[in-house]
Amino acid sequence: IELIDEKIVGPIIQAMQEHNLDYKVMVLPDHATPICKRTHTSDPVPFLFYSSAREYESDIPCFDEENAKETGVFVA
């Protein structure tokens, strides 16, 4: 997640902000692959949805698997 954020999502968002454009971003993997199991699982995948047109308040410190799980937000 950190590498994708640094190399892909971060530069795209930075360019959108530099051009003062409204944008929406949804970031998610296609499947869960817990490191401890080293294979795909049916676990829920973390996702992030953001719209530059809205203001957000959150006490979630960062986007990662554990924080996503703790929100209790799941899409079936």
N, C-alpha and C positions, 0 to 999 in steps of 0.2 A: 504494500500500500504506500509506504513512504517513497519508494523509487518512482512509482507511477505519479504520485503527487508532485515530486520534484521535477521529473523530466517531461511530463505531459500536462497534467491538470494545472499546475502552477503557472507555466508559461502561457497557456491559453487564457486563464483568468487574468493574468497580468496584462496581456494584450487587449482584452475586452475592456478592462478598467482604464487603460491608457487612452483608448478611443471613446471612453464615456458611453459605452453601449450597455443596454439592459440585456441580461442573459440568464439562462437557467442551466444548471449543471446537475446531472445525476451520475454518481460514480458507484459501481458495484462490480464484484467479480461474477463469473458465470457459475461458480460452484465453490463449496467449502472444501478446503484441503488442510485440515489441522496438522501442524508440524508433528505432533506426537503420534499421529496415525499414518502420516506420509502417504495418504491416498485420498481420493475424493470421498466425501460423505454427504449425507442428506441433511446435514445441519443447516440452519438458516444462514444466509450470507449477509454480511454487513452492507448497508447502503447509505448513501448520503444524497440528499436532494437540497439544492440551494437555488434561490432566485434573488438576483441583485435588486429587484424591485421591492423586496420586503425587508423589514428589519427583524432580526432574530435575537432572542435572548436565550442563552443556554449555559448550563453549568457543566456541560460535558467538556472535559479538558482537551480531548483530541479524538480524531476519527480512527478507531481501531476495533478489532473484533470484540474485545471485552466490553468496551464502552457501548458499542452498538447493541450487544446482547442485554446490557443493563437497562436500556431505555424501555424495553418491553414492547417496542414497535415492531410488528411483523406483518408482512404482506403474504397472503397465501394464494 
